[in-house]
Amino acid sequence: MYEIKKERLEELKNEYMQKDIYTIARHAISKHKISDISKETRQIEFTRNHFSINLKTLPVADQKQSGRCWIFAGCNVLREKVARKYNLEKFEISQNYISFYDKLEKCNYFLTSIVNLKDIPKGDRTVDHILQNGIEDGGQWDMFVNIVNKYGVVPQYAFPETFQSSNTAEINRILNRYVRKFACEIKTISEIEEINKLQEKYMENIYRSLCSAFGVPPTRFNFEYEDKDNNYGIIKNITPKEFLEKYVEVNLDDYVSIINSPTEDKPFNHTYTVKYLGNVVEGNKVKYLNLKMDRLKELVIAQLKDEEPVWFGSDCSKDAEREDGLWDDESFDSDKLFQIDTSLSKGAMLDYRDSAMNHAMVITGVNLDEDRSTKWKIENSWGEKIAHKGYYVASDSWFDKYVYQAVVNKKYLTSEEIGYLGQEPIELEPWDPMGTLA
């Protein structure tokens, strides 16, 4: 056992004060951000906003004070199909519409999970995890698919943002206390019929609460637009499902989540799911196919070459310049500044909780040099006032380290990979790093 002794601290202090590198670092860090001091300027060639494959996509959206990145990324992928079909310069699918039904379904998923675990004693790790996480803004691609397939989509003007949808902290706090009250209340009820009636009552109250916070979602609307050539069009009295099927024209079941998780507990070429991660009770499970990073990038590039953007999940907190619009692990060198070595492999970062998916965005471009990627163009959902009008550059080395998931059309997979998809997914624990985006 190591014991911190005052005598040794005094020796360390004297050694520290005698080295100029520490003195310079202390003076600089005391008045500036560590990331500013450790910035490496030699990476400019690999971080310019130019790409050999550069999809011409719509202006970025803004999720504001909410954790709905996965919904915004999903809507950003879908809206491009509508914009191309109707030659639109600006268009957004209602993120609030997806959020409304996601919240509703998540509450029911939570209540159902708690009912199923009713007889498990307090203190059980799974029950504690569900209670602690509660109803959050986050989600996964398969959860987006569940909502869209069940409820369809609408243009943003048909169900616009409200203050609460853009600032979700208060409504989340209210919903979480309410669903936790349900978990407490059913502990004293033994009859399943009575529990089911209580769940129905709770869900009806939750629906009314969501209508007050987010608005009453439309069942029919008019699709009205003006294209880039000032041509006007209107399609009247359509349902959200009709809009999805006839005007977005996409089959989301054709897409699959590929992950890169190089950890011992997740061998490549196998599928995985995460226990108690979902929203629609009767919907699809979250399902991942774990592949090596080189193959994940090949699939992403294949889809980009066909001019289709790619939904993806990453750790956006690492090696980032938010305002300038850059993610690059080689642009910052804090280890030299502090004279330490903090390097970890990607697998170790996952295993030891140093990194995990925390943000979903859209890949809209890549720069290829002799068919090898050097940097990536990223469409974010933090508004147009930062980065390159809201678009970011990610270096290829950052992509390797911190991108964990990408969603691609199954048509790009090999027959062997399609076979892997047919496997029964291995169940991961609810607290696994592959469940953190939600």
Buried (B, 14 or more C-beta within 10 A) or exposed (E): EEEEEEEEEEEEEEEEEEEEEBEEBEEBBEEEEBBEBBBEEEBEEBBEBEBEBBBEBBBBBBBBEBBBBBBBBBBBBBBBBBBEEBEBEEBBBBBBBBBBBBBBBBBBBBBEBBBEBBEEEEEEEBBEBBBEBBBBBBBBBBBBBBBBBBBBBBBBBBBBBBEBBBEBEEBBEEBBEBBBEBBEEBEEBEEEEEBEEBBEEBBEEBBEBBEEBBBEBBEEBBBEBBEEEEEEEEBEEBBBBBBBBEBBEBEBEEBBBBBBBBBEEBEBBBBBBBBBBBBBEEBBBBBBBBBEBEBBBBBBBBBBEEEBBBBBBBBBEBBBBBEBBBBBBBBBEBEEBBEEEEEBEBBEBBBEEBBBBBBBBBBBBBBBEEEEBBBBBBBBBBBBEBBBEBBBBBBBBBBBBBBBBBBBBBEBBEEEBEEBEEEEBBEBBBBBBBBBBB
